[in-house]
């Protein structure tokens, strides 16, 4: 096994065990030797993202797209960063490209779940415990989560968790009509999956 491959595998192991900062250092060593190592760029981006550093992660994914424009995951990962940065239009463009490259329903649904999880994290994390997003507070935080969760539901209209979370968002934003609309939608979706 080459030294570069061994280092990359070490970084992946560190990242998978939650040691993201150490993984980033290993991926940086790989990239110092081979700046075009797409897998190391993508893995570094994932570790940065896990540490709540979406701006830095986005740069990695954008470089991966430049080097490997035929891989849907790079676009999806960049879109997740854009959502975390509250840039839904940029995220939509990236997701559209990802969907062209990988139109499989299961992949799209898994992407929607990942986006919904981000939206729920934006709702539940606050203050010094925030690890996702750009640190918005109050109603701005709920509007940020709204953008993310709406996109998840667009991608996968049967996603009960996203509908439930949207009801919570609208409750916090003071729109009881929309809260009730999404509460009813979540109930219908739950009944549909129970059948």
Rosetta blueprint (number, residue, H / E / L):
1 X L
2 X L
3 X H
4 X H
5 X H
6 X H
7 X H
8 X H
9 X H
10 X H
11 X H
12 X H
13 X H
14 X H
15 X H
16 X H
17 X L
18 X L
19 X L
20 X H
21 X H
22 X H
23 X H
24 X H
25 X H
26 X H
27 X H
28 X H
29 X H
30 X H
31 X H
32 X H
33 X H
34 X L
35 X L
36 X L
37 X L
38 X H
39 X H
40 X H
41 X H
42 X H
43 X H
44 X H
45 X H
46 X H
47 X H
48 X H
49 X H
50 X H
51 X L
52 X L
53 X L
54 X H
55 X H
56 X H
57 X H
58 X H
59 X H
60 X H
61 X H
62 X H
63 X H
64 X H
65 X H
66 X H
67 X H
68 X L
69 X L
70 X L
71 X L
72 X H
73 X H
74 X H
75 X H
76 X H
77 X H
78 X H
79 X H
80 X H
81 X H
82 X H
83 X H
84 X H
85 X L
86 X L
87 X L
88 X H
89 X H
90 X H
91 X H
92 X H
93 X H
94 X H
95 X H
96 X H
97 X H
98 X H
99 X H
100 X H
101 X H
102 X L
103 X L
104 X L
105 X H
106 X H
107 X H
108 X H
109 X H
110 X H
111 X H
112 X H
113 X H
114 X H
115 X H
116 X H
117 X H
118 X H
119 X H
120 X H
121 X H
122 X H
123 X H
124 X H
125 X L
126 X L
127 X H
128 X H
129 X H
130 X L
131 X L
132 X L
133 X L
134 X L
135 X L
136 X L
137 X L
138 X H
139 X H
140 X H
141 X H
142 X H
143 X H
144 X H
145 X H
146 X H
147 X H
148 X H
149 X H
150 X H
151 X H
152 X H
153 X H
154 X H
155 X H
156 X L
157 X L
158 X L
159 X L
160 X H
161 X H
162 X H
163 X H
164 X H
165 X H
166 X H
167 X H
168 X H
169 X H
170 X H
171 X H
172 X H
173 X H
174 X L
175 X L
176 X H
177 X H
178 X H
179 X H
180 X H
181 X H
182 X H
183 X H
184 X H
185 X H
186 X H
187 X H
188 X H
189 X H
190 X H
191 X H
192 X H
193 X H
194 X H
195 X L
